[in-house]
Amino acid sequence: MGVFDVPLDDERAQLTAFIEDYRGAIEATLESLTEEQARRDLVPSATTLLGLLKHVTWMQRVWFEECVGGTPRHDLGLARGPDDSFQLHADDTIASVTAAHQEACATARAAIADLPLDTVVTGHRSGPRTLRWVCLQVLRELAHHCGHADILREQVLADQVPRG
């Protein structure tokens, strides 16, 4: 179900549809790219297309597995902070990072499937949050990073276009 097909009176379905739309959109920024293009450094930070997908995977695991699920990020084997979550390792590939993202999304869906949006979750470092707040935060971060990914993809693909 797309974001425009969701009933107007179903807040949960609306949040879910927008989150799913952005999850798909950030993965789509890697379609038809080479490994080199996905890793290309175009900005001074560690932000690359593949690094963005790795970061949003980390971000969703933090919010849904740590905050909602209550498992500390150390126990989850996650990077300590957001800056570290962009770092690519030699064995990171488009396929492996995409698979990790899809697994994190499936885990997130399962973690919240039976919880009302008003559920208070207590695994966040700065205190309790409602599930609604967590979903909105994830949506905000996904949208933010999709914008970055769109621009980076445009830059990567512009290198392929002959200039005249």
N, C-alpha and C positions, 0 to 999 in steps of 0.2 A: 504494500500500500504506500503510495507516494504522499508527500506532504500536502498535496492539494486534494487528496481523496479522503482525508481523515475527517470524521464527524466533528463539527464545531463545538459540540458539548462534551467531548471526551479529552480532557486535559492530558491524561496518561498516554493515550494514543498519539496525540499531537507531539508531545515531548519525544516519545519513542521514534516517531516518523522522522522528525528533524535530526535526531542523533544518528539514526541509521543512514539518512541521506548524506550527512557529513562524513560518516565512516566510509561510505562508498566513494565519496568524492575525493577524499585524501588518498585512498588506494588508487583511484583512477589517474592521479597525477603521475604515477609511475608506469602506466601502460605504454608499451612500445618503446620504452627507453632501454638503453644499454646499461650495464652495471656501472660503467664509467660515468655516464650522464647522470645516473641516480646519485652518485657520490660527488659530483662536481661541486667544488667550492666556488661560490659566486658572491659571497658576502664575507666580511671579516670574522663573523662568529662561526661556530661549528655547524650552522644551519645548512643542511643539504636536503634534497628531496627525500633520500632514504633516511637521513637523520630525523626529519620531521615525522615520518611514519613511526620510527622507533620511539620518538618522544611521545607521540599521542598514545602509543601502546602502553608505555610506562605510566603516563598520566591516567589512563583509564584503569589500569591495575591499581594505582594508588587510591583513586576515588572509590572503585567498586570492591576491590579485594582488601585494601587496608581500612578505608573509612567505613564502608558498609559491612564488610566481612569481618573486620576486627583483627586481621593478621598483620603484624608489623612488616614494613617493607623489607627490613633486614631478613626476616624469615621467608619472605617471598623471593629473595635473591635479586631485589631491585636496586638500581642505582640509588645512591643516597639523596640526590637532589636533581632538580630539573636540568641544570647545565650538563651534568654527567649523562643524562638520559639521551642526549643527542649523539654521543660518541659512538662511532662505528668501529667494529672490530674487523679483522681480516676475513673472518668467516661469515660476516653479515652479507647477505645477498638480497636482491629484490624478493625472491621466492621465500627466503627464510624470515625476513622481517615482515612480509605480508602474512605469512602463516602465523607468526607470533601475534600479529595484530588481530587476525581473525579468531585465534584462540582466546585472546583477551576479551574480545567482544562477546564471544559465546559464554565465557565465564561471567562476564558482567550481566548479560541477559539472565542467566540462571540465578545470580545472586539477588537480583531485585524482582524476579518474576512474581513472587507472592507477597511482596511488601507494598502497602499503600504509600502514596506520596508523602503523607504526613508522618510516616515512621521516622523516629529520631534515631540517628546512627551516631555512635560514639567513638569510632576509630580514628577520627581526625585529630591531628596534633594540637590544633587550636580550639578544640572543643566540639560539642555536639552540633549536628546539622540535621536538617530534615532530608529525606530522600529527594524531595522536590528540589531543594537547594543543590544537592549533589548533581542531579540530572541537569539543572540549569548551568551549573559550573562546567560540567563536561561539554555541554552544548556550546557554551561560550568559547571554551578552549579549542574545540574542534573547528568552529567557524573561524576563529582567529588564525589557526594554523593552516586551514584550507586556503585562506587568502595568501599567506606566505607561499604555500606550495604552488598556487596558480601562477604567481609572479616568477618563482624560480623555474617552473616548467617553461614558461614563456621565454625566459632567458636562455635556457638550455636549447630549446628548439630554434631560437633565433640564430644560434650559431650554425645551424644547418642550412639556413636560407641564404642563397647567394645575394650579395648586395650589388646593386648596379647603379 
